[in-house]
């Protein structure tokens, strides 16, 4: 199967964004930077793309111009092993960005992320419908996910 690489469109902030993301995620690095040539459409020497890797997942950031911006129609999900990881990614990615409901946020560049605990999908689809409903109701009242509160709500009964 061919490799699938998300390509993120920025106006002019591709290097800054890639550097920020690489500072947040372990085992991450910028792999290559390419530049516009005389062929344009931006001035020669302006950054065109930044190839980078976040903990083994490749991405491309392009300085494509202001025509397109991010929306919640696509997001990147971070599955966290514990509350400490949730807190870390939430705090780093909301810095200069904005909190959203149910574990969603927008970072300083407008890119949407979901910061969720491992096992959340299983909890939300628990065969015990009342347990799943209680967990869902608790989640709907949260911004950053609180694993202990989510579990406590599910276990009420």
C-alpha positions in Angstrom: 0.0 0.0 0.0 1.3 3.5 -0.8 2.2 5.8 2.1 -0.5 8.3 3.0 1.0 11.7 4.1 -1.2 14.5 5.4 -0.4 17.8 3.7 -1.2 20.8 5.8 -1.9 24.2 4.0 -0.5 27.3 5.6 -0.3 30.9 4.3 3.3 31.6 5.2 3.8 29.8 8.6 4.9 26.3 7.5 8.4 26.4 9.0 7.2 28.0 12.2 4.3 25.4 12.5 6.5 22.4 11.8 9.1 23.6 14.4 6.3 24.0 16.9 4.8 20.6 16.3 8.3 19.0 16.4 8.8 20.7 19.8 5.6 19.2 21.2 5.9 15.6 20.0 8.7 13.3 21.0 10.9 11.7 18.3 10.0 14.4 15.8 12.1 16.2 13.3 12.1 18.4 10.2 13.3 16.3 7.3 13.5 18.7 4.4 12.6 22.2 3.3 11.9 23.1 -0.3 11.7 26.6 -1.8 9.8 28.3 -4.6 11.8 28.9 -7.7 11.6 31.5 -10.4 8.6 29.6 -11.8 6.6 31.1 -8.9 3.8 31.7 -8.0 5.5 33.1 -4.9 8.9 34.9 -4.9 11.9 32.6 -5.6 13.5 31.6 -2.3 10.3 31.6 -0.3 9.6 28.4 1.6 7.3 26.1 -0.4 7.1 23.0 1.7 8.4 21.5 4.9 8.6 17.7 5.3 8.5 16.7 8.9 7.8 13.7 11.1 5.9 13.5 14.4 6.9 10.4 16.2 7.1 8.4 13.0 4.1 9.9 11.1 5.2 12.0 8.1 3.5 15.3 7.2 4.1 18.0 4.7 3.4 21.7 5.4 3.0 23.9 2.4 3.0 27.7 2.2 0.2 27.8 -0.3 -1.2 31.2 0.4 -4.2 32.6 2.2 -6.8 31.0 -0.1 -7.5 28.1 2.2 -7.7 27.8 5.9 -8.2 24.9 8.4 -11.7 23.9 9.6 -13.0 21.4 12.1 -13.9 19.2 9.1 -10.6 17.5 9.6 -8.6 17.0 12.8 -5.7 15.1 14.1 -6.4 12.7 17.0 -3.9 12.1 19.8 -4.7 8.9 21.8 -3.2 9.4 25.2 -2.3 6.6 27.7 -3.2 8.6 30.8 -4.3 12.0 32.2 -0.7 13.3 32.4 -0.4 12.8 28.6 -3.8 14.4 28.0 -2.8 17.4 30.2 0.6 17.8 28.4 -0.8 17.8 24.8 -3.8 19.9 25.7 -1.7 22.5 27.4 0.9 22.6 24.7 -1.5 22.7 21.7 -4.0 25.2 23.2 -1.1 27.7 23.9 -2.1 30.6 21.6 -5.0 28.5 20.3 -8.5 27.8 21.7 -10.2 25.1 23.7 -13.2 23.4 22.2 -15.8 20.9 23.5 -15.3 17.1 24.1 -11.5 17.0 23.9 -11.3 19.1 20.7 -9.0 22.2 20.3 -7.6 24.5 17.7 -3.9 25.2 17.9 -2.3 28.7 17.2 -2.4 27.9 13.5 -6.1 27.0 13.4 -5.5 23.2 13.0 -8.0 21.1 14.9 -6.9 18.3 17.3 -8.7 15.8 19.4 -6.9 14.9 22.6 -8.5 11.7 23.9 -7.8 8.8 26.3 -7.1 5.3 25.0 -10.2 3.2 25.5 -12.6 6.1 25.0 -14.3 4.6 22.0 -14.9 1.4 23.9 -16.4 3.3 26.8 -18.7 5.2 24.5 -19.9 2.0 22.9 -20.1 0.0 26.1 -22.7 -2.9 25.7 -24.3 -1.5 28.9 -26.2 1.4 27.2 -26.8 3.3 30.5 -23.0 3.2 31.2 -22.2 4.5 27.7 -24.9 7.2 28.1 -23.5 8.4 31.4 -20.0 8.6 29.9 -21.3 10.5 26.9 -23.2 13.0 29.0 -20.1 13.6 31.1 -17.9 14.1 28.0 -20.4 16.6 26.5 -19.8 18.8 29.5 -16.0 18.8 29.2 -13.5 20.7 27.2 -10.3 18.9 28.1 -11.1 15.3 28.9 -10.9 14.3 32.6 -10.4 10.6 32.6 -11.3 10.1 36.3 -14.5 12.1 35.9 -15.4 10.2 32.7 -14.9 6.9 34.4 -16.7 7.9 37.6 -19.7 9.0 35.5 -19.8 5.7 33.6 -19.5 3.8 36.8 -22.4 5.6 38.6 -25.3 3.4 38.7 
